[in-house]
Amino acid sequence: MLAALALAAALAGPTVDLPDLFRRQLERIDPRTTVPILLPQTMPDKFGHYFPAGSASERRWHLELGGAPGCNGATACFIADFRGRDGGRPSGSIKIDFARGRTGRYEPIRCGASCSPPSISWRERGSTYTIATKAGGRRTLVRMANSAIRHGPRHHD
């Protein structure tokens, strides 16, 4: 079983350790919010540079990865977005089943004047969680959401 997991990880390619990458932001936002911080352990490493940012209030938190400093979600440098907010409902056009009996929604990439990355959302612990990334499609997002669900709340040490 461990050999199969190691092989699957090797085939998936290199990954980025998200809790490590967001360490400073987690230290800052964890005490500011009552919404549990659910964050995947990893995501595919498909970009050269990562510039993490984050913010929180009592009823929400937001972590973002940009490919340039001060990206602020701009399409050209956006890599990934992780959000949690008190209440709300998952959004997306396709129903998805997740780990531990959770269900949620998936929204494929959408393009108009610019393109919105694919996203996935689910409800848990009285909050709604959303992940959006250019690092992969539906399969990648489901894997990331399942990782966040299985690892549970992140707290700084």
WOUR-V85079 format. One record per residue. N is the residue number from 1. SS is DSSP state (H for helix, E for strand, - for the rest). OMEGA is omega in whole degrees, 0 to 359 (none if undefined). Layout:
# WOUR-V85079
n=N ss=SS omega=OMEGA
n=N ss=SS omega=OMEGA
This chain:
# WOUR-V85079
n=1 ss=- omega=179
n=2 ss=H omega=178
n=3 ss=H omega=179
n=4 ss=H omega=178
n=5 ss=H omega=179
n=6 ss=H omega=178
n=7 ss=H omega=179
n=8 ss=H omega=179
n=9 ss=H omega=180
n=10 ss=H omega=179
n=11 ss=H omega=181
n=12 ss=H omega=179
n=13 ss=- omega=182
n=14 ss=- omega=180
n=15 ss=E omega=176
n=16 ss=E omega=177
n=17 ss=E omega=186
n=18 ss=H omega=178
n=19 ss=H omega=178
n=20 ss=H omega=180
n=21 ss=H omega=181
n=22 ss=- omega=186
n=23 ss=H omega=182
n=24 ss=H omega=180
n=25 ss=H omega=178
n=26 ss=H omega=178
n=27 ss=H omega=183
n=28 ss=H omega=188
n=29 ss=H omega=182
n=30 ss=H omega=180
n=31 ss=H omega=185
n=32 ss=H omega=186
n=33 ss=- omega=175
n=34 ss=- omega=180
n=35 ss=- omega=179
n=36 ss=- omega=181
n=37 ss=- omega=177
n=38 ss=E omega=185
n=39 ss=- omega=176
n=40 ss=- omega=177
n=41 ss=- omega=183
n=42 ss=E omega=168
n=43 ss=E omega=180
n=44 ss=E omega=179
n=45 ss=- omega=184
n=46 ss=- omega=186
n=47 ss=- omega=184
n=48 ss=- omega=184
n=49 ss=- omega=180
n=50 ss=- omega=178
n=51 ss=E omega=183
n=52 ss=E omega=175
n=53 ss=E omega=179
n=54 ss=E omega=177
n=55 ss=E omega=179
n=56 ss=E omega=168
n=57 ss=E omega=183
n=58 ss=- omega=188
n=59 ss=- omega=178
n=60 ss=E omega=172
n=61 ss=E omega=183
n=62 ss=E omega=174
n=63 ss=E omega=184
n=64 ss=E omega=172
n=65 ss=E omega=175
n=66 ss=E omega=177
n=67 ss=- omega=178
n=68 ss=- omega=178
n=69 ss=- omega=177
n=70 ss=- omega=183
n=71 ss=- omega=179
n=72 ss=- omega=175
n=73 ss=- omega=180
n=74 ss=- omega=185
n=75 ss=- omega=185
n=76 ss=- omega=184
n=77 ss=- omega=180
n=78 ss=E omega=174
n=79 ss=E omega=183
n=80 ss=E omega=182
n=81 ss=E omega=179
n=82 ss=E omega=184
n=83 ss=E omega=171
n=84 ss=E omega=177
n=85 ss=E omega=179
n=86 ss=E omega=179
n=87 ss=- omega=178
n=88 ss=- omega=179
n=89 ss=- omega=176
n=90 ss=- omega=177
n=91 ss=- omega=180
n=92 ss=- omega=186
n=93 ss=- omega=185
n=94 ss=E omega=178
n=95 ss=E omega=182
n=96 ss=E omega=172
n=97 ss=E omega=182
n=98 ss=- omega=177
n=99 ss=H omega=175
n=100 ss=H omega=175
n=101 ss=H omega=179
n=102 ss=- omega=172
n=103 ss=E omega=180
n=104 ss=E omega=186
n=105 ss=E omega=177
n=106 ss=E omega=176
n=107 ss=E omega=179
n=108 ss=- omega=176
n=109 ss=- omega=179
n=110 ss=E omega=181
n=111 ss=E omega=173
n=112 ss=- omega=174
n=113 ss=- omega=173
n=114 ss=- omega=183
n=115 ss=E omega=173
n=116 ss=E omega=181
n=117 ss=- omega=175
n=118 ss=- omega=181
n=119 ss=E omega=180
n=120 ss=E omega=179
n=121 ss=E omega=179
n=122 ss=E omega=180
n=123 ss=E omega=181
n=124 ss=E omega=176
n=125 ss=- omega=179
n=126 ss=- omega=182
n=127 ss=E omega=176
n=128 ss=E omega=182
n=129 ss=E omega=181
n=130 ss=E omega=174
n=131 ss=E omega=174
n=132 ss=E omega=180
n=133 ss=E omega=172
n=134 ss=- omega=185
n=135 ss=- omega=179
n=136 ss=- omega=182
n=137 ss=- omega=186
n=138 ss=H omega=182
n=139 ss=H omega=179
n=140 ss=H omega=181
n=141 ss=H omega=177
n=142 ss=H omega=178
n=143 ss=H omega=181
n=144 ss=H omega=179
n=145 ss=H omega=179
n=146 ss=H omega=177
n=147 ss=H omega=179
n=148 ss=H omega=180
n=149 ss=H omega=183
n=150 ss=H omega=181
n=151 ss=H omega=179
n=152 ss=- omega=185
n=153 ss=E omega=176
n=154 ss=- omega=176
n=155 ss=- omega=177
n=156 ss=- omega=179
n=157 ss=- omega=none
